[in-house]
Amino acid sequence: MGVGKVVLVTGAARQLGSRFVRRIQHDPEVERVVAVDAVPPEHDLGGAEFVRTDIRQPMIAKVLAQHSVDTVVHLDVTGSTPLGAGGRTQVKETNVIGTMQLLGACQKAPTVRRLVVKSTTSVYGSAPRDPAVFRETTPVKSLPSGGFAKDAVEVEGYVRGFARRRPDVAVAVLRFANILGPDADTPLAEFFALPVLPTVFGYDPRLQFVHQDDVLAVLVLAALEARRGTLNSGTFNIAGDGVLLLSQTARRLGKPTVPVLLPAVTWIGQLLRTAGVTDFAPEQIRLLTHGRVVDTTEMRDTLGFEPAYTTAETFHDFALGHGPGLLPPARLAAAVDRLAAAVGTDTDTGVRR
């Protein structure tokens, strides 16, 4: 083994995984990158070595040993439908069972010194009495009951257990806000791509976004920081500065909204599935009802990361990549205001005066 580092990346067949693999292999400290996934990659992996293996299977332990891996970047934690067949069941198995198997392999691998895990701010849930801002240590009043958010809660629990068993390994858990950008393939990106945006009547949630380029940058920082003399272990909220209201996102896209009464909110999920947004789970509907904002002080002060994009800039870049909506934003805003005035509705709250 040379003086460089050997980085293993899970979920390498997906867009985020493949972009990260291409990015980190150019770092001068990295000797080799081992890209792992259960299906062949759809995107170029550069000079990385691709190993087709399912992290739910014991073979992942052999991969760690054979390549003397010292850094593991676990990106195979997702809310999206898998590239292969299997649907939600396979997603959950890969997220939870796959993570358990991977951590078990890491625990037995003496060469592993750094673990970075992709998580989500969805672990905080979205509820009407939530705090205005979530910090990493904020007690969660209502844990997610299903979907990707619940998977992430379980994954983080297993990671904390691993960190206790292997205190010599620097562990960083990155809780990402909703990821957007020109090429983002997340369920929320699919939602914003709809010609008309369904919303919950009377609610205008605050939303935070993180740019896909900032996601790559902070993953590289978290994966390599331990080698530069600082063991920045811990859990970190990752989001761009500021917030946007859902109504503001619709106007910036130039798209009309369809308000739905809260008791009929499940209809939104049915509508979205009909429209082809198959991964839009109940947790995301709750997000579009109550919103979520996180504090990023630890990201800056401890991890030492400063996003290049604010939440508004992230959404602007996303909007540019998806073209204009049905109406120019200025005309749409004027039309909405005129309609609201005609029916006596407050456009900020959606409540009749």
N, C-alpha and C positions, 0 to 999 in steps of 0.2 A: 504493500500500500504506500502511495506517495504522500507528499506533505499536504496535498489539497484535501478538501472535505467531500464526503460522499452523501448526497442528499436523495432521499427517497420521497417521491410525491405520489400520493394516492389520488384517484379520480382524474387521472391524466388524460382520459379520452374526452372529457368535457371541455368546453371552451375556456373556462377559467383555469382549469388544470393545465391545459396545453399552453396557454399564454404564460403561466407561471414557469412551466418547465423551460420554455424558450428563453425567458427572461433570466432566470437564476443561473443557467449554465454559462452565461457570459461573465459572471462575477469571477475575478481573478483568484478568489479563495476556494472556489469550487473545482474539484478535480473531475468528478463524475456526477451525473444525475440519472437516477433509476426511476423511470416513469411506470406506474402500475395502474392497471384497470382490468376489469373483467371482460371488456370488449375492445376491439381495435380502435385506435384514435381516429377521429375524423379530421383532425388538424395536424399540421406539421409539428414534430417534436424536436426539430433541429438535430443536434448531435447526441441527444439523450438515448439511453438504452431502454427500450420498451419491453416490459415483462407482462405478459397477459396472465393475470391470476386474480382470483376473487378473494378479497380481503376477508370474506366470511370463512375461508378455508385455511387449514393449518399451513398450507404452502407458503404463506406470507412470512412465516418464521424462517424458512429456508432462504428466502430471498434476502432478508435482513442479514443473515449469517454469511451467505455466499458473497455478498458485496461489501461486507464490513461497513454497513451504514452507520453514520454517526448522527445524522439529522433527519428527522421524519416530519414531513409537512402533510398533514391529513386534511385533504380537501374533499374527500369522498363522503361528505356530510351535506345532504342536499334536500330540498323540498320539491325538486323537479322530477318528472317521470324519467326513469332510467332509459339509457340509450337502447337497451335490449328490451325484451318482453318481461312482464311481471307486474307492472302497475305499482300501486301504493304499497302492496305487501312486500315487494322486493325492495322498494325504497326504504321502508322501515327496517327490514332485515339488514340491508347494507349499512344504514346509519347506525343502528344499535348493535346488532350482532357482529357486524364487520368491525366496528370500533372496539368491541370487547376482544375480538380475536387479534386485532392489530396491537392493542395495548398489552395483551398477554405475550405476544411475540416480542414487543419492545422490552418488556420486563425481563425476559430471558436473554436479551442481546446485550452483552457487556459493552459493545462499541457505541451504543446509542447514548448520546449526551444532550440532545436537544429535540424537543417535540413541540410542534406548532399545530394547533387545531382550529379549523374554521368553524365558528359558531354563529349565532344570530341574536340580535336584540329581541327577537320574538320570544325568547325565554322569559321576558318580563310580562308577557301577555298584553292585553288591551282591555281595560275595564273602566266603567264610568267613574270610579273613585280612586283611580290611580294617582300617584304623585305627579306633579307638573313635570319633573325631571327624574329619570332613573339613574342612580349611580350603581356601580358594580356591586356595592354592598347593600343596596336597598332591598329590604325584605319584600318578596312578591306576595301580594294579597290573594291573588287567584292564579294558580299555576295553569299553564295551557293544558287543555283536556285531550288534545289529539293533534294529529298532523305533524308537520316538520318541527313545530315549536316544542311539542312534547318529546320528540326524538332528541332534539338538541339538549333539553333538560336532562334526559337520561345519559346522553353522551358526556355532558359536562360532569355528571356525577361519577361516571367511570374514570374520567380523566383525573378528577381529584383523588380518587382511590389510587390510581397509578402513581401520582405525584408523591403520595405518602409512602408508597412501597419503594419508590426509586427516587429518594431525595437528591441523588447525585445528578439527576436529569433536569435540565432547565425546561420548564413547561410554560407555554404561552397559549392562552385561549383568547381568540379574537372574536368578539361579538359584533358582527357587521350589521349596520343599518341596511335598509333596502338598497340593493346594488343597482345602479343605473348607468347608462352610457350609450354611445352609438351602437354598440354590438351586444348589449346586455340581453340575455335570453331568460330572464327571470319571470315568474308569474305576474309580478307587478308591472313589468315592462309590457307584457302581453295585455294587461288590463288597460294601460294608457294608450295602447295601439288601437283599441276599439274605436269605431267611428263616433259612438255616443257612450258617455261614461255614466253607468248607474251609480247613484249615491243614496245614502240613507237620509230621509227627510228630517230636517231640523238639526243635522250634525255637519260640522265642517272641521274635520280633524286636522291636527298639526302633524306634519310628516317630516321625516329626515331621510336624506339619501347620502350614499357614499359612491363616488365615481369609480368605475371599473379600473381606471389607471391607478387610483389611490389604493385600491384593494391589492393590486400587484405590488405596489411600492411598500406597503406596510407588511405584507407577507415576506418579502425579501428581507426587510429590516428585522423582523421577528426571527427569521430563520438564521440570520448571520450575526446578529448582535452579540450572542454568547461568545462568539469567537473573537470579538473585539474587546474583551475584557469586562463586559457587563452582563450579568445574568439577569435579564429582565423577565423574570418569571411572574406569572399572575394572569388575571383576567382583565381584558381591556375592551371598553366600548369604542367602536370605530365608526365615526360619522363625520360628515362635513358640517361646517359651522352653519348655524341658523336653521330656520324651519320654513316650510311652505304649507299653507292651507290647501286642502283638496280643491277648493273652489279656485284658488290661484293656479293650480296645475292645469285645470280644465281650460281656464282663460288663456294661459300661455301656450296651450296646444291648439287653441281655436276650436274647441269641441264643446257641444252642448252636453248637459247632464240630464239624467232622468231620475228625479227624487223618488224614492220608494219608502213607504211607511215602515217603521221599525218592526212591527209584528210580521211583516211580509219579507223580512230581510233574507230569508232562505231562498226567496225567489231570485235574488241577485246571483247566488251561486248557480242555480239552475240556468239562468240566462247566460252566465259566463261560460258554463260548460257547453251550452248550445252554440255559443259563438266560437268555441274552440279553445277557450282558456281552461283547459282541463285540470290544471294544477292549482286553481284558485280555491284554497281550502277555507273553512270557517274562520280560522285564525286571521286570515287576510281580510275577510269581511269585517271582523271586529276591529282590525286596524283602521279600516276605512270608515268606521263608526266613531271610535274613541281616540284614534291616533296614538302616537308614542314618541316621546322625546328623551334622549339619553345625554348624560353628562360625559364630556370627553377629556376631563382634566387629567386623568391617569394616562390616557393615550399620549398626551403632550409631555407631562412632567416625568413620568416613569419610563414609558416606552420610547419617548423622544421622537414622536412622529407628528408632523404637521401636514395635514391634507393640502393638496394643491388646489382642490376645488371645494367651494362651499356647497351647501345643499341647493341653493338657487342656481349656481353655476353648473352643478351636476345635471340638474333637470333641464337647463337651457341646452347643454350639449346633447342630452338625450333627445330633446325636442327637435333640434337641428337635424339629427340623424333619421328622424321619422317623418319629415315633411310637414306641410301645413295640414290643419284639420279641415272640417267641412266648411268653416267660415274663417276669415281673417280674425285674429284675436281681438282687435279693436272693435270690429263690427259685432262680433259675438258678445263682447262685454256690454256694448251699448244696447243690443237687443235684449239681453237678460235684464238689464236695468229698467228698460222701458216696460217689459212684461211684468217685472216685480212691482213697479209703480202702479201699473194698471190694476193689479189684483191686491194691492196693499200689503206686500210681503217685504220683510227686511231681508236684503240680499246677503247680509253677513250671517244671519242665523237661520234663514229659511222659515221664520215664524210669521204668521199673518199679524199685522198690526191691529 
